[in-house]
């Protein structure tokens, strides 16, 4: 039964629609954090390590494009929506926002790069960056770097896990996802300590 499921996954991993769907999923993940874009990248990379499809470079490129697009749309939403005015009417939120904006001003590069690996934290950082008028050009550059490192990291984890377990890509995907979750937890912990605030889960 498990071998049949492996064959089914391998068969659909090479379908023409997989990479466009992944790109869209990675973009939507910026708004809806529960969407498992990172897990999908890792799973497809694990399959690719065994079957050669999808091509790992194309996989990483599509993941990067989707992540970059989603993060910048979230930034634009924070910058052009009435979010800032709404926060100003709530003193407690205003104090929290002011602290977050101050941390972005001091450690913007670290926050944007590290938050890429913390699902809900990424949404909060990108929205805050937009609402706080964090320089757009700087955000574009940092979000591109964050998307590149995230896509490369996810693809490499899946590829290494897939090669480690051999001809069972589903097991490779599971191993890769567990490793990614552990690393994500570690990044979340470091982000909390450096910025002095707990990234929401």
N, C-alpha and C positions, 0 to 999 in steps of 0.2 A: 504493500500500500504506500509506504514512504517513498519507494523508488518511483512509483507512478506520479506522486505529487511533485517530486523533483523533476521528472520529465516534463510535466505540465508547466512548471515555473520556467524551466529552460526554454521551452517552446515559445512561450509568450514574451520572454525577455527580449527576443529578437524582432518582435512585431514593430512595424513602422510607427505606430502611435505611442509607443512607450516613452521615448525621449521627449516629444512635445507634451505629453501628459505630465511627465516629471517636472518639466520647466514650469508649467502652470501650477502644479502642486507646491513647488518650492516658493513661488511668488505668493500664493494664497497663505502659505504657512506664516508669512509675516503678519497677517491679520488674524488668523485662526491657529494659534500655537498647537492645539492638539493634533493637527494634521501631521502625519508621520513622514515628512519629506526626508529627514536624515536617515530614518530606518529604510526607506525605499531605496535611497542612493546606496546604502551599505549592502542591502539585499541584492540589488542589480549588479553591484561590483563583485559580489561573491559568486553570482551566477556567471558573470563575464570571465572570472578567473578560471572557470571550468569549461565554458563553452566558447568563449571569445566574443560573445554578443550579449549586450551592446558593447561597442568599443569603449574602453575605459576613458579615453581622452574626450570623446563625444559626451559620455556620461557626465564627466566632471564639468565640461563646458556648459552643458544644459543646466546642471545643478547651480553653477555659478550665476548664469544669466537669470534664472528664476529667483535666486536669493537676492541678487543685486536689485532686480526690479521691485520685488516685494518690499525690501527695506527702504528704498527711495520713495515708493508710494506711501508707506507709513510715515516717513518724514514729511512728505508733502501734506498728508492729512493733518498731522500735528501743526504744521506751519500755517495752513489756510483754513482750518476749521475753527469754530468758535470755542474750541477746547480751552484756550488760554483765558478767555473772558469768563468762561464758566468756572474755572479754577479760582479766579480772582474773587468770586462771590462766596467762597468757602475758606475761611481763615486757616483751618487745619490743613486742607489740601494746598493752599497757597504757601504755607510754611514748608511743606514737604517738597513742593515744586521748586521753591527757591533754593533749597538745599541741593536738590538734584541738578538744577541748572548750574549751581556753583561748582559742583563736582565735575560736570561736563566741561565747564570752562577750564578747570584745572587739569583734569585727566580725561579729556574727551577721546583721545586716541585709544587709550586703554579700555575705556568703557565700551566704545563702539565695537572694537575688535573682540573683546572678551564676551560681551553680551550676545554675539552671534552664536555662541554655543549654549546659551541659556534661553530656552524657548520663550517663556513669558517675559523674562528680563529683556530680551531683544525688543519686544513690542514696546515696553515701557521706555527703554532708552531711546528708541527711534522717534516715538511720539514726543517725548520730552525735548529731544534735540530740535525737532521741528517747531514746537511751541515756544522754545526758548530762543529761537532765531540763531541756532548754531550755524556758523558759516556754511552755506550750501556747497560751495566748491570743496571745502575740507571734508564735509560729510560724504560727498560723492566719492572722493578718493579713498577715504577710510572704509566706506561700505563696500567698495570694489575690492579692496585688499581683504576685508573680512570674508566676503563671499568667495574669493579665490582660495583662501586658506581653508575655509570650511568645506568647500567642494572637494579640494585636494585631499584633505584629511579623511573625509567620509569615504571617498573612493579608495584611498590607500588601505584603510581599515578593512573594508569589505574585500578588497583584493587579497590582502594578506591572510584574512580569515578563510577565504575561499580556497586559497592554495594550501593552507594548513590542513584542512579537512578533506581535501581531494575531491572526489566525485559526488559529494553530497552538498550542493549549494545551499540548501535550506539550513543545514547545520552551520555552515560558514556564515550565513546571514545572521543566525541567532548569536553566534559567538561575537561577530562584529558589533552587533547592536548592544550586547552586554558591555563590551569594552568601551563603546562610545558613551553609554550611560554613565559608566564609572568616571571617564574623563570629563564629561559634562558636569558631574557632581563636583569634581575637583576644581574645575574652572569657576563654578558657582561659588564655592567656598572662598577661593582667592578673591573673586570680585567683591564679595561681601566685606572681606577684611580690608581690602584696599580702599573701597569707596565708603566703608563705614555704614552701609545700608544693606538690608537683605533683599536680594532680587526675588520678587514674587514668583511662586511656582504655579 
